[in-house]
Every structure is written in structure tokens, then in C-alpha cells.
Amino acid sequence: MDPLSITAPTMTPSTVTTITTTSQAPSPPTPILSEVLQNLPTFALVFHFDDRLRSLEQNFSEVMQTNQFAGAVSALPGIVQHFMDQRMNEAVKVAVQLQSDRLREEAQKENDEFLRTAVNEQLKVKVLTRSSHSSRTSYAVAADLSEMELKKILIEGACYT
């Protein structure tokens, strides 16, 4: 802020009328010369209003520029937080997708193992039942076993597709 410069106003000599009361008839006031009135400093000149106004306008302009800068600076944390939130959301989405893919693969492996075990058990039971209750020859039992193994291979192939 610029310091206000103060200069002493210059006054020109002027004629001042004095009125005295006496018992005589009043005398008319002495007229003041017009050039004396023109040379009197104005109210604005005496108090330097023009200089003060320019100084205030400049200070106001500086304050407005400072306020705009402060507004921009105060908006930065919000902008940074928004950016970080977006980045965090993207990271969480990627992590969730990776985890769900891994869990899906594990579940598929468990299902395949369960089906394989169940089919093997059923084949064993069926082969034992047929071999114990039938009077077939060992050739027929071997044919049944081969048929069951083929079914097992077909079922396993269907599980992987």
C-alpha cells in the first residue's frame, strides 16, 4: 500500500469582512473579490480525495487479485482429493476383478475334481455290481470296463469345455 502523500495547502491572502455592532447604522459588508474565491483551495484538494481514491482503487484491485489467487489455492485440496478418489476407485476395480477371476478358477478346479471323483466312484460301483451279479466271462467284464472308461473320458472332456 502506497503511503498517502500530504502537502500543506497554499492559501492566498484574502479580504475578510468584520462586522462590529455599534449604535450607528450598520455598514454594508465589504465584498470579497471573485479572484480570491477562485484561488481558494477546494474541499477535495485540501483532503487529497483524488489521490486517496486512486490509492483505494489500486488497493482494491490488488485485493481482488489476491482473493482470486487464494480461491484457486483453496480449491487445490478438493481437486487433489477428487483425483485420488478416481485413482483409488480404478485400483479397487482392478483388485476386485483379479480376485474374482482367481476365485472363479479355484471354484472351477474344485468342481472338476468333485465330478471326477463322483464319476470314478460310480464307475467302480457299477463295475463291481455287474461283475458280481452276472455270470459273464472276463471278456464281457473287460468290455463293460472299457465302456465305462470311455464314458468317463467323454464326461471329463465335457467338463473342460
Phi and psi in radians as a Rosetta constraint file:
Dihedral C 1 N 2 CA 2 C 2 CIRCULARHARMONIC -1.337 0.35
Dihedral N 2 CA 2 C 2 N 3 CIRCULARHARMONIC 2.397 0.35
Dihedral C 2 N 3 CA 3 C 3 CIRCULARHARMONIC -1.234 0.35
Dihedral N 3 CA 3 C 3 N 4 CIRCULARHARMONIC 2.516 0.35
Dihedral C 3 N 4 CA 4 C 4 CIRCULARHARMONIC -1.303 0.35
Dihedral N 4 CA 4 C 4 N 5 CIRCULARHARMONIC 2.287 0.35
Dihedral C 4 N 5 CA 5 C 5 CIRCULARHARMONIC -1.547 0.35
Dihedral N 5 CA 5 C 5 N 6 CIRCULARHARMONIC 2.303 0.35
Dihedral C 5 N 6 CA 6 C 6 CIRCULARHARMONIC -2.063 0.35
Dihedral N 6 CA 6 C 6 N 7 CIRCULARHARMONIC 2.165 0.35
Dihedral C 6 N 7 CA 7 C 7 CIRCULARHARMONIC -2.064 0.35
Dihedral N 7 CA 7 C 7 N 8 CIRCULARHARMONIC 2.576 0.35
Dihedral C 7 N 8 CA 8 C 8 CIRCULARHARMONIC -1.294 0.35
Dihedral N 8 CA 8 C 8 N 9 CIRCULARHARMONIC 2.250 0.35
Dihedral C 8 N 9 CA 9 C 9 CIRCULARHARMONIC -1.205 0.35
Dihedral N 9 CA 9 C 9 N 10 CIRCULARHARMONIC 2.558 0.35
Dihedral C 9 N 10 CA 10 C 10 CIRCULARHARMONIC -1.703 0.35
Dihedral N 10 CA 10 C 10 N 11 CIRCULARHARMONIC 2.355 0.35
Dihedral C 10 N 11 CA 11 C 11 CIRCULARHARMONIC -2.022 0.35
Dihedral N 11 CA 11 C 11 N 12 CIRCULARHARMONIC 2.397 0.35
Dihedral C 11 N 12 CA 12 C 12 CIRCULARHARMONIC -1.649 0.35
Dihedral N 12 CA 12 C 12 N 13 CIRCULARHARMONIC 2.654 0.35
Dihedral C 12 N 13 CA 13 C 13 CIRCULARHARMONIC -1.097 0.35
Dihedral N 13 CA 13 C 13 N 14 CIRCULARHARMONIC 2.467 0.35
Dihedral C 13 N 14 CA 14 C 14 CIRCULARHARMONIC -2.355 0.35
Dihedral N 14 CA 14 C 14 N 15 CIRCULARHARMONIC 2.893 0.35
Dihedral C 14 N 15 CA 15 C 15 CIRCULARHARMONIC -1.695 0.35
Dihedral N 15 CA 15 C 15 N 16 CIRCULARHARMONIC 2.218 0.35
Dihedral C 15 N 16 CA 16 C 16 CIRCULARHARMONIC -1.964 0.35
Dihedral N 16 CA 16 C 16 N 17 CIRCULARHARMONIC 2.323 0.35
Dihedral C 16 N 17 CA 17 C 17 CIRCULARHARMONIC -1.558 0.35
Dihedral N 17 CA 17 C 17 N 18 CIRCULARHARMONIC 2.322 0.35
Dihedral C 17 N 18 CA 18 C 18 CIRCULARHARMONIC -1.977 0.35
Dihedral N 18 CA 18 C 18 N 19 CIRCULARHARMONIC 2.438 0.35
Dihedral C 18 N 19 CA 19 C 19 CIRCULARHARMONIC -2.020 0.35
Dihedral N 19 CA 19 C 19 N 20 CIRCULARHARMONIC 2.229 0.35
Dihedral C 19 N 20 CA 20 C 20 CIRCULARHARMONIC -2.075 0.35
Dihedral N 20 CA 20 C 20 N 21 CIRCULARHARMONIC 2.561 0.35
Dihedral C 20 N 21 CA 21 C 21 CIRCULARHARMONIC -1.694 0.35
Dihedral N 21 CA 21 C 21 N 22 CIRCULARHARMONIC 2.195 0.35
Dihedral C 21 N 22 CA 22 C 22 CIRCULARHARMONIC -2.419 0.35
Dihedral N 22 CA 22 C 22 N 23 CIRCULARHARMONIC 3.018 0.35
Dihedral C 22 N 23 CA 23 C 23 CIRCULARHARMONIC -1.356 0.35
Dihedral N 23 CA 23 C 23 N 24 CIRCULARHARMONIC -0.158 0.35
Dihedral C 23 N 24 CA 24 C 24 CIRCULARHARMONIC -1.394 0.35
Dihedral N 24 CA 24 C 24 N 25 CIRCULARHARMONIC 2.965 0.35
Dihedral C 24 N 25 CA 25 C 25 CIRCULARHARMONIC -1.140 0.35
Dihedral N 25 CA 25 C 25 N 26 CIRCULARHARMONIC 2.454 0.35
Dihedral C 25 N 26 CA 26 C 26 CIRCULARHARMONIC -1.128 0.35
Dihedral N 26 CA 26 C 26 N 27 CIRCULARHARMONIC 2.461 0.35
Dihedral C 26 N 27 CA 27 C 27 CIRCULARHARMONIC -1.599 0.35
Dihedral N 27 CA 27 C 27 N 28 CIRCULARHARMONIC 2.579 0.35
Dihedral C 27 N 28 CA 28 C 28 CIRCULARHARMONIC -1.165 0.35
Dihedral N 28 CA 28 C 28 N 29 CIRCULARHARMONIC 2.600 0.35
Dihedral C 28 N 29 CA 29 C 29 CIRCULARHARMONIC -1.117 0.35
Dihedral N 29 CA 29 C 29 N 30 CIRCULARHARMONIC 2.608 0.35
Dihedral C 29 N 30 CA 30 C 30 CIRCULARHARMONIC -1.332 0.35
Dihedral N 30 CA 30 C 30 N 31 CIRCULARHARMONIC 2.287 0.35
Dihedral C 30 N 31 CA 31 C 31 CIRCULARHARMONIC -1.251 0.35
Dihedral N 31 CA 31 C 31 N 32 CIRCULARHARMONIC 2.590 0.35
Dihedral C 31 N 32 CA 32 C 32 CIRCULARHARMONIC -1.668 0.35
Dihedral N 32 CA 32 C 32 N 33 CIRCULARHARMONIC 2.355 0.35
Dihedral C 32 N 33 CA 33 C 33 CIRCULARHARMONIC -1.161 0.35
Dihedral N 33 CA 33 C 33 N 34 CIRCULARHARMONIC 2.460 0.35
Dihedral C 33 N 34 CA 34 C 34 CIRCULARHARMONIC -1.174 0.35
Dihedral N 34 CA 34 C 34 N 35 CIRCULARHARMONIC -0.557 0.35
Dihedral C 34 N 35 CA 35 C 35 CIRCULARHARMONIC -1.220 0.35
Dihedral N 35 CA 35 C 35 N 36 CIRCULARHARMONIC -0.460 0.35
Dihedral C 35 N 36 CA 36 C 36 CIRCULARHARMONIC -1.170 0.35
Dihedral N 36 CA 36 C 36 N 37 CIRCULARHARMONIC -0.738 0.35
Dihedral C 36 N 37 CA 37 C 37 CIRCULARHARMONIC -1.131 0.35
Dihedral N 37 CA 37 C 37 N 38 CIRCULARHARMONIC -0.656 0.35
Dihedral C 37 N 38 CA 38 C 38 CIRCULARHARMONIC -1.186 0.35
Dihedral N 38 CA 38 C 38 N 39 CIRCULARHARMONIC -0.517 0.35
Dihedral C 38 N 39 CA 39 C 39 CIRCULARHARMONIC -1.497 0.35
Dihedral N 39 CA 39 C 39 N 40 CIRCULARHARMONIC -0.140 0.35
Dihedral C 39 N 40 CA 40 C 40 CIRCULARHARMONIC -1.194 0.35
Dihedral N 40 CA 40 C 40 N 41 CIRCULARHARMONIC 2.413 0.35
Dihedral C 40 N 41 CA 41 C 41 CIRCULARHARMONIC -1.199 0.35
Dihedral N 41 CA 41 C 41 N 42 CIRCULARHARMONIC 2.560 0.35
Dihedral C 41 N 42 CA 42 C 42 CIRCULARHARMONIC -1.427 0.35
Dihedral N 42 CA 42 C 42 N 43 CIRCULARHARMONIC 2.894 0.35
Dihedral C 42 N 43 CA 43 C 43 CIRCULARHARMONIC -1.053 0.35
Dihedral N 43 CA 43 C 43 N 44 CIRCULARHARMONIC -0.771 0.35
Dihedral C 43 N 44 CA 44 C 44 CIRCULARHARMONIC -1.116 0.35
Dihedral N 44 CA 44 C 44 N 45 CIRCULARHARMONIC -0.667 0.35
Dihedral C 44 N 45 CA 45 C 45 CIRCULARHARMONIC -1.196 0.35
Dihedral N 45 CA 45 C 45 N 46 CIRCULARHARMONIC -0.724 0.35
Dihedral C 45 N 46 CA 46 C 46 CIRCULARHARMONIC -1.092 0.35
Dihedral N 46 CA 46 C 46 N 47 CIRCULARHARMONIC -0.738 0.35
Dihedral C 46 N 47 CA 47 C 47 CIRCULARHARMONIC -1.693 0.35
Dihedral N 47 CA 47 C 47 N 48 CIRCULARHARMONIC 0.146 0.35
Dihedral C 47 N 48 CA 48 C 48 CIRCULARHARMONIC 0.941 0.35
Dihedral N 48 CA 48 C 48 N 49 CIRCULARHARMONIC 0.804 0.35
Dihedral C 48 N 49 CA 49 C 49 CIRCULARHARMONIC -1.091 0.35
Dihedral N 49 CA 49 C 49 N 50 CIRCULARHARMONIC -0.658 0.35
Dihedral C 49 N 50 CA 50 C 50 CIRCULARHARMONIC -1.109 0.35
Dihedral N 50 CA 50 C 50 N 51 CIRCULARHARMONIC -0.757 0.35
Dihedral C 50 N 51 CA 51 C 51 CIRCULARHARMONIC -1.141 0.35
Dihedral N 51 CA 51 C 51 N 52 CIRCULARHARMONIC -0.747 0.35
Dihedral C 51 N 52 CA 52 C 52 CIRCULARHARMONIC -1.134 0.35
Dihedral N 52 CA 52 C 52 N 53 CIRCULARHARMONIC -0.700 0.35
Dihedral C 52 N 53 CA 53 C 53 CIRCULARHARMONIC -1.105 0.35
Dihedral N 53 CA 53 C 53 N 54 CIRCULARHARMONIC -0.797 0.35
Dihedral C 53 N 54 CA 54 C 54 CIRCULARHARMONIC -1.056 0.35
Dihedral N 54 CA 54 C 54 N 55 CIRCULARHARMONIC -0.726 0.35
Dihedral C 54 N 55 CA 55 C 55 CIRCULARHARMONIC -1.115 0.35
Dihedral N 55 CA 55 C 55 N 56 CIRCULARHARMONIC -0.760 0.35
Dihedral C 55 N 56 CA 56 C 56 CIRCULARHARMONIC -1.125 0.35
Dihedral N 56 CA 56 C 56 N 57 CIRCULARHARMONIC -0.719 0.35
Dihedral C 56 N 57 CA 57 C 57 CIRCULARHARMONIC -1.095 0.35
Dihedral N 57 CA 57 C 57 N 58 CIRCULARHARMONIC -0.721 0.35
Dihedral C 57 N 58 CA 58 C 58 CIRCULARHARMONIC -1.171 0.35
Dihedral N 58 CA 58 C 58 N 59 CIRCULARHARMONIC -0.747 0.35
Dihedral C 58 N 59 CA 59 C 59 CIRCULARHARMONIC -1.091 0.35
Dihedral N 59 CA 59 C 59 N 60 CIRCULARHARMONIC -0.707 0.35
Dihedral C 59 N 60 CA 60 C 60 CIRCULARHARMONIC -1.098 0.35
Dihedral N 60 CA 60 C 60 N 61 CIRCULARHARMONIC -0.733 0.35
Dihedral C 60 N 61 CA 61 C 61 CIRCULARHARMONIC -1.071 0.35
Dihedral N 61 CA 61 C 61 N 62 CIRCULARHARMONIC -0.751 0.35
Dihedral C 61 N 62 CA 62 C 62 CIRCULARHARMONIC -1.125 0.35
Dihedral N 62 CA 62 C 62 N 63 CIRCULARHARMONIC -0.710 0.35
Dihedral C 62 N 63 CA 63 C 63 CIRCULARHARMONIC -1.125 0.35
Dihedral N 63 CA 63 C 63 N 64 CIRCULARHARMONIC -0.723 0.35
Dihedral C 63 N 64 CA 64 C 64 CIRCULARHARMONIC -1.111 0.35
Dihedral N 64 CA 64 C 64 N 65 CIRCULARHARMONIC -0.725 0.35
Dihedral C 64 N 65 CA 65 C 65 CIRCULARHARMONIC -1.130 0.35
Dihedral N 65 CA 65 C 65 N 66 CIRCULARHARMONIC -0.701 0.35
Dihedral C 65 N 66 CA 66 C 66 CIRCULARHARMONIC -1.127 0.35
Dihedral N 66 CA 66 C 66 N 67 CIRCULARHARMONIC -0.715 0.35
Dihedral C 66 N 67 CA 67 C 67 CIRCULARHARMONIC -1.124 0.35
Dihedral N 67 CA 67 C 67 N 68 CIRCULARHARMONIC -0.688 0.35
Dihedral C 67 N 68 CA 68 C 68 CIRCULARHARMONIC -1.117 0.35
Dihedral N 68 CA 68 C 68 N 69 CIRCULARHARMONIC -0.734 0.35
Dihedral C 68 N 69 CA 69 C 69 CIRCULARHARMONIC -1.115 0.35
Dihedral N 69 CA 69 C 69 N 70 CIRCULARHARMONIC -0.767 0.35
Dihedral C 69 N 70 CA 70 C 70 CIRCULARHARMONIC -1.104 0.35
Dihedral N 70 CA 70 C 70 N 71 CIRCULARHARMONIC -0.665 0.35
Dihedral C 70 N 71 CA 71 C 71 CIRCULARHARMONIC -1.104 0.35
Dihedral N 71 CA 71 C 71 N 72 CIRCULARHARMONIC -0.738 0.35
Dihedral C 71 N 72 CA 72 C 72 CIRCULARHARMONIC -1.143 0.35
Dihedral N 72 CA 72 C 72 N 73 CIRCULARHARMONIC -0.730 0.35
Dihedral C 72 N 73 CA 73 C 73 CIRCULARHARMONIC -1.149 0.35
Dihedral N 73 CA 73 C 73 N 74 CIRCULARHARMONIC -0.709 0.35
Dihedral C 73 N 74 CA 74 C 74 CIRCULARHARMONIC -1.221 0.35
Dihedral N 74 CA 74 C 74 N 75 CIRCULARHARMONIC -0.378 0.35
Dihedral C 74 N 75 CA 75 C 75 CIRCULARHARMONIC -1.381 0.35
Dihedral N 75 CA 75 C 75 N 76 CIRCULARHARMONIC -0.315 0.35
Dihedral C 75 N 76 CA 76 C 76 CIRCULARHARMONIC -1.019 0.35
Dihedral N 76 CA 76 C 76 N 77 CIRCULARHARMONIC -0.828 0.35
Dihedral C 76 N 77 CA 77 C 77 CIRCULARHARMONIC -1.012 0.35
Dihedral N 77 CA 77 C 77 N 78 CIRCULARHARMONIC -0.676 0.35
Dihedral C 77 N 78 CA 78 C 78 CIRCULARHARMONIC -1.129 0.35
Dihedral N 78 CA 78 C 78 N 79 CIRCULARHARMONIC -0.710 0.35
Dihedral C 78 N 79 CA 79 C 79 CIRCULARHARMONIC -1.139 0.35
Dihedral N 79 CA 79 C 79 N 80 CIRCULARHARMONIC -0.770 0.35
Dihedral C 79 N 80 CA 80 C 80 CIRCULARHARMONIC -1.106 0.35
Dihedral N 80 CA 80 C 80 N 81 CIRCULARHARMONIC -0.745 0.35
Dihedral C 80 N 81 CA 81 C 81 CIRCULARHARMONIC -1.094 0.35
Dihedral N 81 CA 81 C 81 N 82 CIRCULARHARMONIC -0.738 0.35
Dihedral C 81 N 82 CA 82 C 82 CIRCULARHARMONIC -1.078 0.35
Dihedral N 82 CA 82 C 82 N 83 CIRCULARHARMONIC -0.771 0.35
Dihedral C 82 N 83 CA 83 C 83 CIRCULARHARMONIC -1.083 0.35
Dihedral N 83 CA 83 C 83 N 84 CIRCULARHARMONIC -0.765 0.35
Dihedral C 83 N 84 CA 84 C 84 CIRCULARHARMONIC -1.147 0.35
Dihedral N 84 CA 84 C 84 N 85 CIRCULARHARMONIC -0.672 0.35
Dihedral C 84 N 85 CA 85 C 85 CIRCULARHARMONIC -1.068 0.35
Dihedral N 85 CA 85 C 85 N 86 CIRCULARHARMONIC -0.764 0.35
Dihedral C 85 N 86 CA 86 C 86 CIRCULARHARMONIC -1.083 0.35
Dihedral N 86 CA 86 C 86 N 87 CIRCULARHARMONIC -0.789 0.35
Dihedral C 86 N 87 CA 87 C 87 CIRCULARHARMONIC -1.101 0.35
Dihedral N 87 CA 87 C 87 N 88 CIRCULARHARMONIC -0.711 0.35
Dihedral C 87 N 88 CA 88 C 88 CIRCULARHARMONIC -1.140 0.35
Dihedral N 88 CA 88 C 88 N 89 CIRCULARHARMONIC -0.731 0.35
Dihedral C 88 N 89 CA 89 C 89 CIRCULARHARMONIC -1.055 0.35
Dihedral N 89 CA 89 C 89 N 90 CIRCULARHARMONIC -0.746 0.35
Dihedral C 89 N 90 CA 90 C 90 CIRCULARHARMONIC -1.096 0.35
Dihedral N 90 CA 90 C 90 N 91 CIRCULARHARMONIC -0.756 0.35
Dihedral C 90 N 91 CA 91 C 91 CIRCULARHARMONIC -1.123 0.35
Dihedral N 91 CA 91 C 91 N 92 CIRCULARHARMONIC -0.710 0.35
Dihedral C 91 N 92 CA 92 C 92 CIRCULARHARMONIC -1.144 0.35
Dihedral N 92 CA 92 C 92 N 93 CIRCULARHARMONIC -0.731 0.35
Dihedral C 92 N 93 CA 93 C 93 CIRCULARHARMONIC -1.054 0.35
Dihedral N 93 CA 93 C 93 N 94 CIRCULARHARMONIC -0.761 0.35
Dihedral C 93 N 94 CA 94 C 94 CIRCULARHARMONIC -1.120 0.35
Dihedral N 94 CA 94 C 94 N 95 CIRCULARHARMONIC -0.768 0.35
Dihedral C 94 N 95 CA 95 C 95 CIRCULARHARMONIC -1.110 0.35
Dihedral N 95 CA 95 C 95 N 96 CIRCULARHARMONIC -0.730 0.35
Dihedral C 95 N 96 CA 96 C 96 CIRCULARHARMONIC -1.128 0.35
Dihedral N 96 CA 96 C 96 N 97 CIRCULARHARMONIC -0.734 0.35
Dihedral C 96 N 97 CA 97 C 97 CIRCULARHARMONIC -1.102 0.35
Dihedral N 97 CA 97 C 97 N 98 CIRCULARHARMONIC -0.766 0.35
Dihedral C 97 N 98 CA 98 C 98 CIRCULARHARMONIC -1.087 0.35
Dihedral N 98 CA 98 C 98 N 99 CIRCULARHARMONIC -0.764 0.35
Dihedral C 98 N 99 CA 99 C 99 CIRCULARHARMONIC -1.137 0.35
Dihedral N 99 CA 99 C 99 N 100 CIRCULARHARMONIC -0.751 0.35
Dihedral C 99 N 100 CA 100 C 100 CIRCULARHARMONIC -1.169 0.35
Dihedral N 100 CA 100 C 100 N 101 CIRCULARHARMONIC -0.639 0.35
Dihedral C 100 N 101 CA 101 C 101 CIRCULARHARMONIC -1.097 0.35
Dihedral N 101 CA 101 C 101 N 102 CIRCULARHARMONIC -0.759 0.35
Dihedral C 101 N 102 CA 102 C 102 CIRCULARHARMONIC -1.116 0.35
Dihedral N 102 CA 102 C 102 N 103 CIRCULARHARMONIC -0.764 0.35
Dihedral C 102 N 103 CA 103 C 103 CIRCULARHARMONIC -1.147 0.35
Dihedral N 103 CA 103 C 103 N 104 CIRCULARHARMONIC -0.653 0.35
Dihedral C 103 N 104 CA 104 C 104 CIRCULARHARMONIC -1.106 0.35
Dihedral N 104 CA 104 C 104 N 105 CIRCULARHARMONIC -0.741 0.35
Dihedral C 104 N 105 CA 105 C 105 CIRCULARHARMONIC -1.116 0.35
Dihedral N 105 CA 105 C 105 N 106 CIRCULARHARMONIC -0.730 0.35
Dihedral C 105 N 106 CA 106 C 106 CIRCULARHARMONIC -1.117 0.35
Dihedral N 106 CA 106 C 106 N 107 CIRCULARHARMONIC -0.743 0.35
Dihedral C 106 N 107 CA 107 C 107 CIRCULARHARMONIC -1.123 0.35
Dihedral N 107 CA 107 C 107 N 108 CIRCULARHARMONIC -0.686 0.35
Dihedral C 107 N 108 CA 108 C 108 CIRCULARHARMONIC -1.122 0.35
Dihedral N 108 CA 108 C 108 N 109 CIRCULARHARMONIC -0.712 0.35
Dihedral C 108 N 109 CA 109 C 109 CIRCULARHARMONIC -1.096 0.35
Dihedral N 109 CA 109 C 109 N 110 CIRCULARHARMONIC -0.749 0.35
Dihedral C 109 N 110 CA 110 C 110 CIRCULARHARMONIC -1.115 0.35
Dihedral N 110 CA 110 C 110 N 111 CIRCULARHARMONIC -0.720 0.35
Dihedral C 110 N 111 CA 111 C 111 CIRCULARHARMONIC -1.102 0.35
Dihedral N 111 CA 111 C 111 N 112 CIRCULARHARMONIC -0.762 0.35
Dihedral C 111 N 112 CA 112 C 112 CIRCULARHARMONIC -1.078 0.35
Dihedral N 112 CA 112 C 112 N 113 CIRCULARHARMONIC -0.755 0.35
Dihedral C 112 N 113 CA 113 C 113 CIRCULARHARMONIC -1.124 0.35
Dihedral N 113 CA 113 C 113 N 114 CIRCULARHARMONIC -0.727 0.35
Dihedral C 113 N 114 CA 114 C 114 CIRCULARHARMONIC -1.094 0.35
Dihedral N 114 CA 114 C 114 N 115 CIRCULARHARMONIC -0.803 0.35
Dihedral C 114 N 115 CA 115 C 115 CIRCULARHARMONIC -1.098 0.35
Dihedral N 115 CA 115 C 115 N 116 CIRCULARHARMONIC -0.732 0.35
Dihedral C 115 N 116 CA 116 C 116 CIRCULARHARMONIC -1.060 0.35
Dihedral N 116 CA 116 C 116 N 117 CIRCULARHARMONIC -0.798 0.35
Dihedral C 116 N 117 CA 117 C 117 CIRCULARHARMONIC -1.119 0.35
Dihedral N 117 CA 117 C 117 N 118 CIRCULARHARMONIC -0.765 0.35
Dihedral C 117 N 118 CA 118 C 118 CIRCULARHARMONIC -1.116 0.35
Dihedral N 118 CA 118 C 118 N 119 CIRCULARHARMONIC -0.747 0.35
Dihedral C 118 N 119 CA 119 C 119 CIRCULARHARMONIC -1.137 0.35
Dihedral N 119 CA 119 C 119 N 120 CIRCULARHARMONIC -0.746 0.35
Dihedral C 119 N 120 CA 120 C 120 CIRCULARHARMONIC -1.070 0.35
Dihedral N 120 CA 120 C 120 N 121 CIRCULARHARMONIC -0.759 0.35
Dihedral C 120 N 121 CA 121 C 121 CIRCULARHARMONIC -1.103 0.35
Dihedral N 121 CA 121 C 121 N 122 CIRCULARHARMONIC -0.767 0.35
Dihedral C 121 N 122 CA 122 C 122 CIRCULARHARMONIC -1.123 0.35
Dihedral N 122 CA 122 C 122 N 123 CIRCULARHARMONIC -0.677 0.35
Dihedral C 122 N 123 CA 123 C 123 CIRCULARHARMONIC -1.130 0.35
Dihedral N 123 CA 123 C 123 N 124 CIRCULARHARMONIC -0.740 0.35
Dihedral C 123 N 124 CA 124 C 124 CIRCULARHARMONIC -1.085 0.35
Dihedral N 124 CA 124 C 124 N 125 CIRCULARHARMONIC -0.785 0.35
Dihedral C 124 N 125 CA 125 C 125 CIRCULARHARMONIC -1.111 0.35
Dihedral N 125 CA 125 C 125 N 126 CIRCULARHARMONIC -0.766 0.35
Dihedral C 125 N 126 CA 126 C 126 CIRCULARHARMONIC -1.143 0.35
Dihedral N 126 CA 126 C 126 N 127 CIRCULARHARMONIC -0.731 0.35
Dihedral C 126 N 127 CA 127 C 127 CIRCULARHARMONIC -1.153 0.35
Dihedral N 127 CA 127 C 127 N 128 CIRCULARHARMONIC -0.770 0.35
Dihedral C 127 N 128 CA 128 C 128 CIRCULARHARMONIC -1.122 0.35
Dihedral N 128 CA 128 C 128 N 129 CIRCULARHARMONIC -0.685 0.35
Dihedral C 128 N 129 CA 129 C 129 CIRCULARHARMONIC -1.133 0.35
Dihedral N 129 CA 129 C 129 N 130 CIRCULARHARMONIC -0.797 0.35
Dihedral C 129 N 130 CA 130 C 130 CIRCULARHARMONIC -1.174 0.35
Dihedral N 130 CA 130 C 130 N 131 CIRCULARHARMONIC -0.697 0.35
Dihedral C 130 N 131 CA 131 C 131 CIRCULARHARMONIC -1.260 0.35
Dihedral N 131 CA 131 C 131 N 132 CIRCULARHARMONIC -0.562 0.35
Dihedral C 131 N 132 CA 132 C 132 CIRCULARHARMONIC -1.426 0.35
Dihedral N 132 CA 132 C 132 N 133 CIRCULARHARMONIC -0.504 0.35
Dihedral C 132 N 133 CA 133 C 133 CIRCULARHARMONIC -1.707 0.35
Dihedral N 133 CA 133 C 133 N 134 CIRCULARHARMONIC -0.034 0.35
Dihedral C 133 N 134 CA 134 C 134 CIRCULARHARMONIC -2.037 0.35
Dihedral N 134 CA 134 C 134 N 135 CIRCULARHARMONIC 2.735 0.35
Dihedral C 134 N 135 CA 135 C 135 CIRCULARHARMONIC -1.821 0.35
Dihedral N 135 CA 135 C 135 N 136 CIRCULARHARMONIC 0.551 0.35
Dihedral C 135 N 136 CA 136 C 136 CIRCULARHARMONIC -1.317 0.35
Dihedral N 136 CA 136 C 136 N 137 CIRCULARHARMONIC 2.946 0.35
Dihedral C 136 N 137 CA 137 C 137 CIRCULARHARMONIC -1.474 0.35
Dihedral N 137 CA 137 C 137 N 138 CIRCULARHARMONIC 2.942 0.35
Dihedral C 137 N 138 CA 138 C 138 CIRCULARHARMONIC -1.113 0.35
Dihedral N 138 CA 138 C 138 N 139 CIRCULARHARMONIC -0.441 0.35
Dihedral C 138 N 139 CA 139 C 139 CIRCULARHARMONIC -1.137 0.35
Dihedral N 139 CA 139 C 139 N 140 CIRCULARHARMONIC -0.754 0.35
Dihedral C 139 N 140 CA 140 C 140 CIRCULARHARMONIC -1.157 0.35
Dihedral N 140 CA 140 C 140 N 141 CIRCULARHARMONIC -0.670 0.35
Dihedral C 140 N 141 CA 141 C 141 CIRCULARHARMONIC -1.130 0.35
Dihedral N 141 CA 141 C 141 N 142 CIRCULARHARMONIC -0.711 0.35
Dihedral C 141 N 142 CA 142 C 142 CIRCULARHARMONIC -1.131 0.35
Dihedral N 142 CA 142 C 142 N 143 CIRCULARHARMONIC -0.648 0.35
Dihedral C 142 N 143 CA 143 C 143 CIRCULARHARMONIC -1.148 0.35
Dihedral N 143 CA 143 C 143 N 144 CIRCULARHARMONIC -0.749 0.35
Dihedral C 143 N 144 CA 144 C 144 CIRCULARHARMONIC -1.082 0.35
Dihedral N 144 CA 144 C 144 N 145 CIRCULARHARMONIC -0.717 0.35
Dihedral C 144 N 145 CA 145 C 145 CIRCULARHARMONIC -1.127 0.35
Dihedral N 145 CA 145 C 145 N 146 CIRCULARHARMONIC -0.722 0.35
Dihedral C 145 N 146 CA 146 C 146 CIRCULARHARMONIC -1.111 0.35
Dihedral N 146 CA 146 C 146 N 147 CIRCULARHARMONIC -0.702 0.35
Dihedral C 146 N 147 CA 147 C 147 CIRCULARHARMONIC -1.095 0.35
Dihedral N 147 CA 147 C 147 N 148 CIRCULARHARMONIC -0.736 0.35
Dihedral C 147 N 148 CA 148 C 148 CIRCULARHARMONIC -1.141 0.35
Dihedral N 148 CA 148 C 148 N 149 CIRCULARHARMONIC -0.687 0.35
Dihedral C 148 N 149 CA 149 C 149 CIRCULARHARMONIC -1.152 0.35
Dihedral N 149 CA 149 C 149 N 150 CIRCULARHARMONIC -0.654 0.35
Dihedral C 149 N 150 CA 150 C 150 CIRCULARHARMONIC -1.112 0.35
Dihedral N 150 CA 150 C 150 N 151 CIRCULARHARMONIC -0.742 0.35
Dihedral C 150 N 151 CA 151 C 151 CIRCULARHARMONIC -1.074 0.35
Dihedral N 151 CA 151 C 151 N 152 CIRCULARHARMONIC -0.702 0.35
Dihedral C 151 N 152 CA 152 C 152 CIRCULARHARMONIC -1.081 0.35
Dihedral N 152 CA 152 C 152 N 153 CIRCULARHARMONIC -0.768 0.35
Dihedral C 152 N 153 CA 153 C 153 CIRCULARHARMONIC -1.094 0.35
Dihedral N 153 CA 153 C 153 N 154 CIRCULARHARMONIC -0.736 0.35
Dihedral C 153 N 154 CA 154 C 154 CIRCULARHARMONIC -1.123 0.35
Dihedral N 154 CA 154 C 154 N 155 CIRCULARHARMONIC -0.710 0.35
Dihedral C 154 N 155 CA 155 C 155 CIRCULARHARMONIC -1.156 0.35
Dihedral N 155 CA 155 C 155 N 156 CIRCULARHARMONIC -0.755 0.35
Dihedral C 155 N 156 CA 156 C 156 CIRCULARHARMONIC -1.097 0.35
Dihedral N 156 CA 156 C 156 N 157 CIRCULARHARMONIC -0.685 0.35
Dihedral C 156 N 157 CA 157 C 157 CIRCULARHARMONIC -1.116 0.35
Dihedral N 157 CA 157 C 157 N 158 CIRCULARHARMONIC -0.642 0.35
Dihedral C 157 N 158 CA 158 C 158 CIRCULARHARMONIC -1.218 0.35
Dihedral N 158 CA 158 C 158 N 159 CIRCULARHARMONIC -0.539 0.35
Dihedral C 158 N 159 CA 159 C 159 CIRCULARHARMONIC -1.209 0.35
Dihedral N 159 CA 159 C 159 N 160 CIRCULARHARMONIC -0.555 0.35
Dihedral C 159 N 160 CA 160 C 160 CIRCULARHARMONIC -1.492 0.35
Dihedral N 160 CA 160 C 160 N 161 CIRCULARHARMONIC -0.148 0.35
